[in-house]
Amino acid sequence: MTHHWRVLRDSGVIFQEPSGRENLLTLRRDDLDARYPGLLDAVLAGARLDDGS
C-alpha cells in the first residue's frame, strides 16, 4: 500500500499527515475540483447508482 499512497500523494490526490504511529489521509477535494470541475461529483453519483441509493 505504501507505493499506492505515495503515487496518490505525489499526484496531488491526497494529503498525508502523520498522527502518532499512523498517517491520516485526506482527499484534496478543493484542488481536484479546481483542476477537474465536476469529476468527483460524477464519480460519486455513479457510485450511488451502483449501490442503489
JOKA-V189436 format. One record per pair of residues at least 12 apart in sequence whose C-alpha atoms are under 8 Angstrom apart, sorted by sequence separation. I is the first residue (numbers start at 1). J is the second residue. D is the distance in whole Angstrom. If there is no record, write none. Layout:
i: {I & I}
j: {J & J}
d: {D & D}
This chain:
i: {14 & 15 & 14 & 15 & 13 & 14 & 13 & 12 & 13 & 12 & 13}
j: {26 & 27 & 27 & 28 & 27 & 28 & 28 & 28 & 29 & 31 & 32}
d: {5 & 6 & 4 & 6 & 6 & 5 & 6 & 7 & 8 & 8 & 7}
